[in-house]
Amino acid sequence: MAKLALINREDKRAKLVAKFAAKREQLMAVINNASLSDEERFEARLKLQQLPRNASPVRQRNRCALTGRARGVFRKFGLGRNKLREIAMRGEIPGIVKASW
């Protein structure tokens, strides 16, 4: 089980990303618009740098929904590899069976 502080930190990051998503999108559109002057694009880049670091979606980390484990998380299920295996072995995930050949 991951520390509760780490799980809460990820929740806080997710909220910040959602809060600043529209503003980041708008600034990135200005930065990537080649028809604008260099000064306008530079101003937009400075404004983007003023946003909180955790507002960037790159800083988010996928975590297991049950344990909070950060590594070995399957996106399709939102579970860590250990919990996914336990639940699959109990037959609680439809369509998932143990491989045998």
C-alpha distances in whole Angstrom, upper triangle without the diagonal:
4,7,8,11,10,10,13,15,15,16,19,20,20,22,24,25,26,28,30,30,34,35,33,35,38,38,37,40,43,41,42,45,48,51,50,51,49,49,48,45,44,44,41,39,40,38,35,35,35,32,28,27,23,26,26,24,24,21,19,16,15,11,10,11,8,5,6,7,10,12,14,13,17,19,20,18,15,13,11,13,11,11,14,16,15,16,19,20,21,23,21,22,25,27,24,25,25,27,30,33
4,6,8,7,7,10,12,12,13,16,16,17,20,21,22,24,26,27,27,31,32,30,32,35,35,34,37,40,38,39,42,45,48,47,48,46,46,44,42,41,41,38,36,36,35,32,31,31,28,25,23,20,23,23,21,21,18,16,13,13,9,9,11,10,6,5,6,8,11,13,13,17,18,21,18,15,13,12,14,13,13,16,18,18,19,22,23,23,25,24,24,27,29,26,27,27,29,32,35
4,5,5,7,9,10,11,13,15,16,17,19,21,22,24,25,27,27,31,32,30,32,35,35,35,38,40,38,39,43,45,48,47,48,46,45,44,41,40,40,38,36,35,34,31,30,30,27,24,22,19,22,23,22,21,18,16,14,15,12,12,13,12,9,8,9,11,14,17,16,20,21,24,21,18,16,15,18,17,17,20,22,21,22,25,26,27,29,27,27,30,32,29,31,31,33,36,39
4,5,5,6,9,10,11,12,14,15,17,18,20,21,23,25,26,29,30,29,31,34,34,34,37,39,38,39,42,45,47,46,47,45,45,43,41,40,39,36,35,34,33,30,30,29,26,22,21,18,21,22,21,21,18,16,15,15,12,13,12,12,10,8,11,12,16,18,17,21,21,23,21,18,17,16,20,19,18,21,23,22,23,26,27,27,29,27,27,30,32,30,32,32,34,38,41
4,5,5,6,9,10,10,12,14,15,16,18,20,21,23,24,27,28,27,29,32,31,32,35,36,35,37,40,43,45,43,44,42,42,40,38,37,36,34,32,31,30,28,26,26,23,19,18,16,18,20,19,20,16,15,14,15,13,15,15,15,13,10,12,13,17,20,19,22,22,25,23,19,19,18,22,21,21,23,26,25,26,29,30,30,32,30,29,33,35,32,35,35,37,40,43
4,5,5,6,9,10,11,13,14,15,17,19,20,21,22,26,26,25,27,30,30,29,33,34,33,34,37,40,43,41,42,40,40,38,36,35,34,32,30,30,29,26,25,25,22,18,17,14,17,17,17,17,13,12,10,12,10,12,13,14,11,8,10,9,13,16,15,19,19,22,20,17,16,16,19,19,19,21,23,24,24,27,28,29,30,28,27,31,32,30,32,32,34,37,40
4,5,5,6,9,10,11,13,15,16,17,19,20,21,25,26,24,26,29,29,29,32,34,33,34,37,40,43,41,43,41,41,39,36,36,35,32,31,31,29,26,26,26,22,19,18,14,17,17,16,17,14,11,10,10,8,10,10,11,9,6,9,9,13,16,14,17,17,19,18,14,14,14,17,18,17,19,22,22,22,24,26,27,28,25,25,28,29,28,30,30,32,36,39
4,5,5,6,9,10,11,12,14,16,17,19,20,23,24,23,25,28,28,28,31,33,32,34,37,40,42,40,42,40,39,37,35,35,34,31,30,29,27,25,24,24,21,17,17,13,15,17,16,17,14,12,12,13,11,13,12,14,13,10,13,13,17,19,17,20,19,22,20,17,17,17,21,21,20,22,25,25,25,27,30,30,31,28,27,30,32,31,33,34,36,39,42
4,5,5,6,9,10,11,12,14,15,17,18,22,22,21,23,26,25,26,29,30,29,31,34,37,39,38,39,37,36,34,32,31,30,28,26,26,24,22,21,21,18,14,13,10,12,14,14,14,11,10,10,12,11,14,14,16,15,11,13,12,16,19,17,20,19,22,21,18,18,18,22,23,22,23,27,27,27,29,31,32,33,30,29,32,34,32,34,35,36,40,43
4,5,5,6,9,10,10,12,14,15,16,20,20,19,21,24,24,24,27,29,28,29,32,35,37,36,37,36,35,33,31,31,30,27,26,26,24,21,21,21,18,14,13,9,11,12,11,12,9,7,7,9,8,11,12,14,13,10,12,10,14,16,14,17,16,19,18,14,15,16,19,20,20,21,24,25,24,26,29,29,30,27,26,29,30,29,31,32,34,37,40
4,5,5,6,9,10,11,12,15,15,19,20,19,21,24,24,24,27,29,29,30,33,36,38,37,38,37,36,34,32,32,30,28,27,27,25,22,22,21,18,15,15,11,12,13,12,14,12,9,10,11,10,13,12,14,14,11,14,13,17,19,16,18,17,19,18,15,16,17,21,22,21,22,25,25,25,27,30,30,30,27,26,29,30,29,32,33,35,38,41
4,5,5,6,9,10,11,13,14,17,18,17,20,22,22,23,26,27,27,28,31,34,36,35,36,34,34,32,30,29,28,25,24,24,22,19,19,18,15,12,12,9,10,12,12,14,11,10,12,13,13,16,15,18,17,14,17,15,19,22,19,21,20,22,22,18,20,21,24,25,24,25,29,29,28,31,33,33,34,31,30,32,34,33,36,36,38,42,45
4,5,5,6,9,10,11,12,15,16,15,17,20,20,20,23,24,24,25,28,31,33,32,33,31,31,29,27,26,25,23,21,21,19,17,17,16,13,10,9,6,7,8,8,10,8,7,9,11,13,16,16,19,18,15,16,14,17,20,18,20,18,21,21,17,19,20,23,25,24,25,28,29,28,30,33,34,34,31,29,32,33,32,35,36,37,41,43
4,5,5,6,9,10,10,14,15,14,16,19,19,19,22,24,24,25,28,31,33,32,33,32,32,29,27,27,26,23,22,23,21,18,19,18,15,12,12,8,8,9,8,11,9,7,9,10,12,15,14,17,18,14,16,15,18,20,17,18,16,18,18,15,18,19,22,24,23,23,27,28,27,28,31,32,32,29,27,29,31,30,33,34,35,39,42
4,5,5,6,9,10,13,14,14,16,18,19,20,22,24,24,25,28,31,33,32,33,32,31,29,27,27,26,23,23,23,20,18,19,18,14,12,13,9,8,11,10,14,12,10,13,14,15,18,17,20,20,17,19,18,21,23,21,22,19,21,21,18,21,22,26,27,26,26,30,30,29,31,34,34,34,31,29,32,33,32,36,37,39,42,45
4,5,5,6,8,11,11,11,14,16,16,17,20,21,21,23,25,29,30,29,30,29,28,26,24,24,22,19,19,19,16,14,15,14,10,8,9,7,5,8,9,12,11,10,13,15,17,20,19,22,23,19,21,19,22,24,22,24,21,24,24,21,23,24,28,29,28,29,32,33,32,34,37,37,37,34,32,35,36,35,38,39,41,44,47
4,5,5,6,9,10,9,11,14,14,14,17,19,19,20,23,26,28,27,28,27,27,24,22,23,21,18,18,18,16,13,14,14,11,9,10,7,4,6,6,9,9,9,12,14,16,19,19,22,23,19,21,18,21,23,20,21,19,21,22,19,22,23,26,28,27,27,31,32,31,32,36,36,36,33,31,33,34,33,36,37,39,42,45
4,6,5,8,10,10,11,14,15,16,17,20,20,21,23,27,29,27,29,29,28,25,24,24,23,20,20,21,18,15,17,17,13,12,13,11,8,10,9,13,13,11,14,15,17,20,19,23,23,20,22,20,23,25,22,22,19,21,22,19,22,24,27,30,28,28,32,33,31,32,36,36,35,32,30,32,33,33,36,38,39,43,45
4,6,8,8,10,12,13,14,16,17,19,20,22,23,27,28,27,28,28,27,24,23,23,21,18,19,19,16,14,16,15,11,11,13,11,8,11,11,15,15,14,17,19,20,23,22,25,26,23,25,23,26,28,25,26,23,25,25,23,26,27,31,33,31,31,35,36,34,36,39,39,39,36,34,36,37,36,40,41,43,47,49
4,6,5,6,9,10,11,12,14,16,16,18,20,23,25,23,25,24,23,20,19,19,18,14,15,15,12,10,12,12,8,9,11,10,6,8,10,13,13,14,17,19,22,25,24,27,28,25,26,24,26,28,26,27,24,26,27,24,27,28,32,34,33,33,36,37,36,38,41,41,41,38,36,37,38,38,41,42,44,47,49
4,6,5,6,9,10,10,12,14,15,16,18,22,23,22,24,24,23,20,19,20,18,15,15,17,14,11,14,14,11,12,12,11,8,8,9,12,13,13,17,18,21,24,23,27,28,24,26,23,25,27,24,25,21,23,25,22,26,27,30,33,32,31,35,36,35,36,39,40,39,36,34,35,36,35,39,40,41,45,47
4,5,5,6,9,10,11,13,14,15,17,20,21,20,22,22,22,19,17,19,17,14,15,17,13,12,15,15,12,14,15,15,11,12,12,15,17,17,20,22,24,27,27,30,31,28,29,27,29,30,28,28,24,26,28,26,29,31,34,36,35,34,38,39,38,39,42,43,42,39,36,37,38,38,42,43,44,48,50
4,5,5,6,9,10,11,12,14,16,19,20,18,20,20,19,16,15,16,14,11,12,13,10,9,12,12,9,12,14,14,10,11,13,16,17,18,21,23,26,29,29,32,33,29,31,28,30,32,30,30,27,29,30,28,31,33,36,38,37,37,40,42,40,41,45,45,44,41,39,40,41,41,44,46,46,50,52
4,5,5,6,9,10,10,12,14,17,19,18,19,19,18,15,14,15,13,10,10,12,9,7,10,11,8,11,12,12,9,8,10,12,14,15,19,21,24,27,27,31,31,28,29,26,28,29,27,28,25,27,29,26,29,30,33,36,35,35,38,40,39,40,43,44,43,40,38,39,39,39,42,44,44,48,50
4,6,5,6,9,10,11,12,16,17,16,19,19,19,16,14,16,15,11,12,14,12,10,13,14,12,14,15,15,12,11,11,14,16,17,20,22,25,28,28,32,32,29,30,27,29,30,28,28,24,26,28,26,30,31,34,37,36,35,38,40,39,39,43,44,42,40,37,38,38,38,42,43,43,47,49
4,5,5,7,9,10,11,14,15,14,16,17,16,13,12,14,13,9,11,13,11,10,13,14,13,16,17,17,14,14,15,17,19,20,24,26,29,32,32,35,36,33,33,31,32,34,31,31,28,30,32,30,33,35,37,40,39,39,42,44,42,43,47,47,46,43,41,42,42,42,45,47,47,51,52
4,5,5,6,9,10,13,15,13,14,14,14,10,9,10,9,6,7,10,8,6,10,11,11,14,15,16,13,13,15,16,18,20,24,26,29,32,32,36,36,33,33,30,32,34,32,32,29,31,33,31,34,35,38,41,40,39,43,45,43,44,48,48,47,45,42,43,44,43,47,48,48,52,53
4,5,5,6,8,12,14,13,15,14,15,12,9,11,11,8,8,11,10,8,11,13,12,15,15,16,13,12,13,15,17,19,22,24,28,31,31,35,35,32,32,29,30,32,30,30,27,29,31,29,32,33,36,39,38,38,41,43,42,42,46,47,46,43,40,41,41,41,44,45,45,49,50
4,6,5,6,10,11,11,13,14,15,12,9,12,13,9,11,14,13,11,15,16,16,19,19,20,17,15,16,18,20,22,25,27,30,33,34,37,38,35,35,32,33,34,32,32,29,30,33,31,35,36,38,41,41,40,43,45,44,44,47,48,47,45,42,42,42,42,46,47,47,50,52
4,6,5,8,9,8,10,10,11,8,6,9,9,7,9,12,11,10,14,15,15,19,19,21,18,17,19,20,22,24,27,30,33,36,37,40,40,37,37,34,35,37,35,35,32,34,36,34,38,39,41,44,44,43,46,48,47,47,51,52,51,48,45,46,46,46,49,50,50,54,55
4,6,8,10,9,10,9,10,8,5,7,9,6,6,10,10,9,12,14,15,18,18,20,17,16,18,18,21,23,26,28,32,35,36,40,40,36,36,33,34,35,34,34,31,33,36,34,37,38,40,43,43,42,45,47,46,46,50,51,50,48,45,46,46,45,48,49,49,52,54
4,6,9,9,11,11,13,11,8,11,12,10,10,14,14,12,15,18,18,20,20,22,19,17,18,18,21,23,26,28,32,35,36,40,40,36,36,33,33,35,33,33,30,32,35,33,36,37,39,42,42,41,44,46,45,45,49,50,49,47,44,44,44,44,47,48,47,51,52
4,6,6,9,10,12,10,8,11,13,11,12,15,15,15,18,20,20,23,23,25,22,20,21,22,25,27,30,32,35,38,39,43,43,40,40,36,37,38,37,36,33,35,38,36,39,40,42,46,45,44,47,50,48,48,52,53,52,50,46,47,46,46,50,51,50,54,54
4,5,8,8,12,10,9,12,14,13,13,17,18,17,19,22,22,26,25,27,25,23,24,24,27,29,32,34,38,41,42,46,46,42,42,39,39,40,39,39,36,38,40,39,42,43,45,48,48,47,50,52,51,51,54,56,54,52,49,50,49,49,52,53,52,55,56
4,7,9,12,10,10,13,15,14,15,18,19,19,22,24,24,28,28,30,27,25,27,27,30,32,35,37,41,44,44,48,48,45,45,42,42,43,42,42,38,40,43,42,45,46,48,51,51,50,52,55,54,54,57,58,57,55,52,52,51,51,55,56,55,58,59
4,7,8,7,7,10,11,11,13,15,16,17,19,21,22,25,26,28,25,24,26,27,29,31,34,37,40,43,44,48,48,44,44,41,42,43,42,42,39,41,43,42,45,46,48,51,51,50,53,55,54,54,58,59,57,55,52,53,52,52,55,57,56,59,60
4,5,5,6,9,10,11,13,15,16,17,19,20,22,26,26,29,26,25,27,28,30,33,36,38,42,45,46,49,49,46,46,42,43,45,44,44,41,43,46,44,47,47,50,53,53,52,55,57,56,56,60,61,60,58,55,55,55,55,58,59,58,62,63
4,6,5,6,9,10,10,12,14,15,16,19,20,24,24,27,25,24,26,26,28,31,34,37,40,44,45,48,48,44,44,40,41,43,42,42,40,42,45,43,45,46,48,51,51,50,53,56,55,55,58,60,59,57,54,55,54,54,57,58,57,60,61
4,5,5,6,9,10,11,12,14,15,17,19,23,23,26,24,24,26,27,28,31,34,37,40,44,45,48,48,44,44,41,42,44,43,44,41,43,46,43,46,47,49,52,52,51,54,56,56,56,59,61,60,58,55,56,56,55,58,59,59,62,63
4,5,5,6,9,10,11,12,14,16,17,21,22,25,22,22,24,25,27,29,33,35,38,42,43,46,46,42,43,39,41,43,41,42,39,41,43,41,44,45,47,50,50,49,52,54,54,54,57,58,58,55,52,53,53,53,56,57,57,60,62
4,5,5,6,9,10,11,12,14,16,19,20,22,20,19,21,22,24,26,30,32,36,39,40,43,43,40,40,36,38,39,38,38,36,38,40,38,41,42,44,47,47,46,49,51,51,51,54,56,55,52,49,51,50,50,53,54,54,57,58
4,5,5,6,9,10,11,13,15,18,19,22,20,19,22,22,23,26,30,33,36,39,40,44,43,39,39,36,37,39,38,39,36,39,41,39,42,42,44,47,47,47,50,52,51,52,55,56,56,53,51,52,52,51,54,55,55,58,59
4,5,5,6,9,10,11,13,17,18,21,19,19,22,22,24,26,30,33,36,39,40,43,43,39,39,36,38,40,39,40,37,39,41,39,42,42,45,47,47,47,50,52,51,52,55,56,56,53,51,52,52,52,55,55,56,59,60
4,5,5,6,9,10,11,15,16,18,16,16,18,19,21,23,27,29,33,36,37,40,40,36,37,33,35,37,36,36,33,36,38,35,38,39,42,44,44,44,47,49,48,49,52,53,52,50,47,48,49,48,51,52,52,56,57
4,5,5,6,9,10,13,14,17,15,14,17,17,19,21,25,28,31,34,35,39,38,34,35,31,33,35,34,35,32,35,37,34,37,37,40,42,42,42,45,47,46,47,50,52,51,49,46,48,47,47,50,50,50,54,55
4,5,5,6,9,12,13,16,15,15,18,19,19,22,26,29,32,35,36,39,39,35,35,32,34,36,35,36,34,37,38,36,38,38,41,43,43,43,47,48,48,49,52,53,53,50,48,49,50,49,52,52,53,56,58
4,5,5,7,11,12,15,13,13,17,18,19,21,25,28,30,34,34,38,37,33,34,31,33,36,34,35,33,35,37,34,37,37,40,42,42,42,45,47,46,47,51,51,51,48,46,48,48,47,51,51,52,55,57
4,5,6,9,10,12,10,10,13,14,15,18,21,24,27,31,31,35,34,30,31,28,30,32,30,32,29,32,33,31,33,34,36,39,39,39,42,44,43,44,47,48,48,45,43,44,45,44,47,48,48,52,53
4,5,8,8,12,11,10,14,14,15,18,21,24,27,31,32,35,34,30,30,27,29,32,30,32,30,33,34,31,34,34,36,39,39,39,42,44,43,44,47,48,48,46,44,45,46,45,48,48,48,52,54
4,7,9,12,11,12,15,16,16,19,22,25,28,31,32,35,34,30,31,28,30,33,32,33,31,34,35,32,34,35,38,40,40,40,43,44,44,45,48,49,49,47,44,46,47,46,49,50,50,54,56
4,6,9,7,9,12,14,13,16,19,22,24,28,28,31,31,27,28,25,28,30,29,30,28,31,32,29,31,32,35,37,36,37,40,41,41,42,45,46,46,43,41,43,44,43,46,46,47,51,53
4,5,5,8,11,13,11,13,17,20,22,25,26,28,28,24,25,22,25,28,26,28,26,29,30,27,29,29,32,34,34,34,37,39,38,40,43,43,43,41,39,41,42,41,44,44,45,49,51
4,5,6,9,10,8,11,14,17,20,23,24,27,26,22,23,20,22,25,24,26,24,27,28,25,27,26,29,31,31,32,35,36,36,38,40,41,42,39,37,39,40,39,41,42,43,46,48
4,5,8,9,6,8,11,14,16,20,21,23,22,19,20,17,20,22,21,23,21,24,25,21,23,23,27,28,28,29,32,33,33,34,37,38,38,36,34,36,37,36,38,39,40,44,46
4,6,9,8,9,13,16,18,21,22,25,24,21,22,19,22,24,22,24,21,24,25,22,24,25,28,30,30,30,33,34,34,35,38,39,39,36,34,36,37,36,39,40,41,44,47
4,5,6,8,11,14,17,21,21,25,24,21,21,18,20,22,21,22,19,23,24,21,23,24,27,29,29,29,32,34,33,34,37,38,38,35,33,35,35,34,37,38,39,42,44
4,5,6,9,11,14,18,19,22,22,18,19,16,18,19,17,18,16,19,20,17,20,21,23,26,26,25,29,30,30,31,34,35,34,32,29,31,32,31,34,34,35,39,41
4,6,8,11,14,18,19,23,22,18,18,15,16,18,16,18,16,19,20,18,20,20,22,25,25,25,28,30,30,30,33,35,34,32,30,32,32,30,33,34,34,38,39
4,7,10,13,16,18,21,20,16,16,13,15,17,16,18,16,20,21,18,19,19,22,24,24,25,27,29,29,30,33,34,34,32,30,32,33,31,34,34,35,38,40
4,7,9,13,14,17,17,13,13,10,13,15,13,15,13,17,17,14,16,16,19,21,21,21,24,26,26,27,30,31,31,29,27,29,29,28,31,31,32,36,38
4,6,10,12,15,14,10,10,7,9,11,10,12,11,15,15,12,13,13,15,18,18,18,21,23,23,24,27,28,28,26,24,27,27,25,28,28,29,33,35
4,7,9,12,12,9,9,6,8,9,7,9,8,11,11,8,9,10,13,15,15,15,18,19,19,20,23,24,24,22,20,23,23,21,24,25,26,29,32
4,6,9,8,5,5,5,7,9,6,9,9,12,11,7,7,7,11,13,12,13,16,17,17,18,21,22,22,20,19,22,23,21,23,24,25,29,32
4,5,6,5,5,7,8,9,6,8,9,11,9,6,4,5,9,10,8,9,13,13,13,15,18,18,19,17,16,19,20,18,20,21,23,26,29
4,6,6,8,10,12,12,9,10,11,12,9,6,6,8,11,12,10,11,14,14,13,15,18,18,18,16,15,18,20,18,21,22,24,28,31
4,6,8,11,13,13,11,12,14,14,11,9,7,8,11,10,8,10,13,12,11,14,16,16,17,15,15,18,20,19,21,21,24,27,31
4,5,9,11,12,10,13,15,16,13,11,8,8,11,10,8,11,13,13,13,16,18,18,19,17,18,21,23,20,22,22,25,28,31
4,6,9,11,9,12,13,16,13,10,9,8,12,12,11,13,16,16,16,18,20,21,22,20,20,23,24,22,24,24,26,30,33
4,6,8,7,11,13,15,13,10,8,6,9,10,10,12,14,15,16,18,20,21,22,20,20,23,24,21,23,23,24,28,30
4,7,7,10,12,15,14,11,10,8,10,12,13,14,16,17,18,20,22,23,24,23,21,24,25,22,24,24,25,29,31
4,6,9,11,14,14,11,10,7,9,11,12,13,15,17,18,19,21,23,23,22,21,24,24,21,22,22,23,26,28
4,7,9,12,12,10,8,5,5,8,10,10,12,14,15,16,18,20,20,20,18,21,20,17,19,18,19,22,24
4,6,9,8,6,5,4,6,9,10,9,12,14,14,15,17,19,19,18,16,19,19,16,18,18,19,23,25
4,6,6,6,6,6,7,10,10,8,11,14,13,13,16,18,17,16,13,16,15,13,16,16,17,21,23
4,5,5,7,9,11,14,13,11,14,17,16,15,19,20,19,18,15,16,16,15,18,19,20,24,26
4,6,8,11,12,15,13,11,14,16,14,14,17,18,17,15,12,13,13,12,16,17,18,22,24
4,5,8,10,12,10,8,11,13,11,11,15,16,14,12,9,12,12,11,15,16,18,22,25
4,7,10,12,10,9,13,14,12,13,17,17,17,15,13,15,16,15,18,19,21,24,27
4,6,8,6,6,9,11,10,11,14,15,15,13,12,15,16,14,16,17,19,23,26
4,6,6,6,9,10,11,12,14,16,16,15,14,17,18,15,17,17,18,22,25
4,6,5,6,9,10,10,12,14,15,15,13,17,16,13,14,13,15,18,21
4,5,5,6,9,10,11,13,14,14,14,17,18,14,15,14,16,19,22
4,5,5,6,8,10,11,12,11,11,15,16,13,14,14,17,20,23
4,6,5,6,8,10,11,10,9,12,13,10,11,12,14,18,21
4,6,5,6,9,10,10,10,13,13,10,10,9,12,15,18
4,6,5,6,9,9,10,13,15,11,11,11,14,17,21
4,5,5,6,6,7,10,12,10,11,11,15,18,21
4,5,5,6,6,8,9,6,7,8,11,14,18
4,5,8,9,11,12,9,7,7,11,13,17
4,6,8,11,12,10,10,11,14,16,20
4,6,7,9,8,8,10,13,15,19
4,6,9,9,10,12,16,19,22
4,6,6,9,11,14,17,21
4,6,8,12,14,17,20
4,6,10,12,14,17
4,7,9,12,15
4,6,9,12
4,6,10
4,7
4
